Amino acid sequence: MPTNDPPVPPHTAWAHLRFAIVGPLLSAPPAAGELKSAIGALAARAWQHPLTGEPIHFSAKTIERWYYQARGARRDPVAALRKRLRKDTGRQASLQPGFVQRLLAQYQQHPNWSVKLHVDNLRVLVKEDSAVGPMPGYSTVLRFMRRRGLHKQPRRNAEGRPGLIRAEARLRHLEVRSYEAEYVNGLWHLDFHVGSRAVLTPRGRWVKPVLLGVLDDRSRLCLHAQWYWTETAEDLVHGLGQAFCKWALPRSLMTDNGSAMQAGEFTEGLTRLGVVHAPTLAYSPYQNGKQESLWGPVEGRLMAMLEGVDELTLELLNQATCAWFDREYNRTVHSETGQTPLERYLQGPDVGRPSGASEALRQAFRRDVPRTQRRSDGTIPLEGVRFEIPARFRNLRRATVRYARWNLRDVHLVDPRSDTVLSPIYPQDKVRNADGRRRVLEPDVPTAIPSAPPGGQMAPLLRQLMTEYAATGIPPAYLPHHPQNQERS
């Protein structure tokens, strides 16, 4: 009967056969003087080869040696019957130390070379310098490099890309391990995925939409998924805000380093909500691996079931996506956790926090920018539009405003020291300002200003300077000028 069990390793298969031969001698020891005849009977039998299945015989001396090995190992007789490893296992005597040193140095300089290219260049070095040692075969060098993990690295231009250099250095010196958050809502993942199928837009263009997916690390629950036409910070905030409202505020959020994830509205909004932003290391998508693995079933099941739909719209795609995630993905047992994502999420333990009203979330995802107030009319420039600062704040030279670039209807003046919202501000309406009506300005100093001194008095500083100058005894350093046509007195 066929079985799906994995094949037994050769060393284990030989140990099982040897124990099957001598095991009866251990379970029912022969009487005194009968051991030799019992071993001779076993040697006369034909046994099945553990690897090929063909008949095989063993000598009495061999079976006798197995018997005493198994009897001497009281704890694990099967392990005692395993084939011993060769003393030179893991070593390659054909590789001299000088050759190995040259090979490692060459790999460090050219990690993107193939094994064949390494061998060809080393062959030239051996001819030029006999001290390197004899040239081994290609297969020997290949086994050595594979055992050392000297794999061919992808060719990348790291010039001007310090992030790539740091990522490759991290992979060379630090191990990569899988991880899982200890608490539900302790860590969320977020990313965009470009769909494999183009959708017809209302303007008659074929565009591949992008899917925003939000995933809880511990439970693997898909918290929100929505398709968009673009991958902007506005789309990101729109989708993430829905995940907050539906579930909770997480403690931390892991994203990649896309432009939307680095936008000021997004990063400052997470800070105001008390969510730690944990971006992945540049050029290291494996750190967000749970999120990346989500796109496999999206394409393999969800999009595959939509192949027969000719007129696929963004609205229909979002409806199908919500239904599939809610009724199948979140309710299917995960192969790693052994639970459905929904069950694991509900069982906790949970460190999430209430998200609050959607308006509060919308107000949070804005950025603070300083602007210089124009003294002539009390306005500031913002995204190509001039906004009027209330007159009571006309003394501020630098005004800090909070806004989202995609929503200039909601702009506020804030105090950067206390993070207090001072007042909403609105775009300048020049047509309305043309009616001539103006508010009376409140005095900056409420106290009464004393009246000016009687006229004719000189400024105190100039009076002091003239007194000091006269005290020097030097006459005024100028020549009086009397025009001839002017009457002298």
C-alpha positions, 0 to 999 in steps of 0.5 A: 500500500503506497504511503506518503511518509518521507523516505528514511535517511540511509544511515537510519535505514541501515541502523534499523536493518541491523537492529532487526537482525540482532534484535531477537538475540537481545529480546530472547538471549540464546542459552549458554553455548548456543550463541554461535549457532544462532548467529550462524543461522542469521548469517545463512539468511538473505536480507533485504538491502535497506536502500535498493531492496535487493537480497544481501547476506552478512557474515557471522563475524559482522553480525556478531560485532553488531550484537555486542555493539547493541548489547553494550548500548543500554540506552539506545542500541539503534544509535549504536548500530548506525554507520559511523561518520568518516573522520574526514567528513566535512573536510576537503583534503584536496583544498590547500590553505593557500588556495582557500585563502585566495578563494575567500579573498576573491569572493569577498571582492567579487560576490556576484561572480558565478562559481565557474568564473571563480574557478576560471580565475583561480586557475590562472592564479595557480599557474602564476603562483605555485605557492597557492597549491594544486588546482582542484576540480570544479565540483570540489570548489562548488561543494566548498562554496555551497558548504560555506554559504558563498552563494552568488549575490545579485549584481546591484549598483550600490553607488549613491545608495547607502541603504543598500550597503547597510542592508547587505552588510546586515545580511552578511553579519546578522542572522535572519529569524522568524518572529511573532508578536506576543500580543494581539494588536502589539504589531500590525503590518501594512503594505500596498500590492499592485494587482495582476489584472487591469481594471477599466476606469470611468475615463476609459483607461486600463489601470492596474489598481493597488491593494492596501492590506493591513495585517495583525502579526500575532493572529494573521487577521486581515484587518482591512483590505481595499483597492485604490487607483493610486498609492498616495498618503491620502489613500494610505490614511483613508484605509488605515483609518478604517482599520483603526475604527473597525478593530483598535489602535495598535501599539506599533505598525511596520511598513516599508519605506515607500513615499506614502509611508514617509509622508509627514501626515502619516508619520506625525499622525501615528505619533499623535495616536501613540503608535510606534512606526517601525519601518523596515530596513531599506532593501529588506522586504523579508522583515515584513514577510508576513505581509508579503505572504498575504499577496499569494492567496490574494492572487491565487484564489481571489483574483483567480475567481474573478477571471470570468468577470469581463467588466470588472470595476473597482467597486465590484473588486472591493466588494469581492475582496471584503467578502473573500477576506471576511468569509474565507481568509479570516475563517480558514485555519492557518497552517502555522498557528493551527487556528483561524485568524479570527479565533486567534485574534479574539483569544488574545492577549490583547494590548489594543486601545480604543480608536475614538471617533473617525473625525479625531483620526482624520484630524490626527493625520495632518502635518505641522509646517512653519510659515512666515506671515506677510505683515502687509495683509496677514497671510501665509502661503500654503500649497499655492494658496494664501491663507489669512491669519486672524488679526489677534495673531498678527504679531506672530512672525512665524506661524505654525499650521497643521493640515493635510495636503489633500484637504485644504478645507481643514487647516488650523493654526497651532502652538508648536510648544504646547501642541495646542490648536489655536484657531482655524484659518481659511483661504483668502477671499479677495472678492469678499475683502473688496467690500471695504468692511474691516474689523477694528484691531485690538491694541497690542498694549492695552495700557494708555500710551503717554502723550508726546513731550512738548515739541522742540526737544532734542532726542536724549541720545543726540543731546548727549553726543553733542555735549560730549563732542563740545567737551573735547574743545574741538571746533565742529569739523565742517566749513560753513558755506556762504554763497555769494548771491546770498546776503550775509548777516 
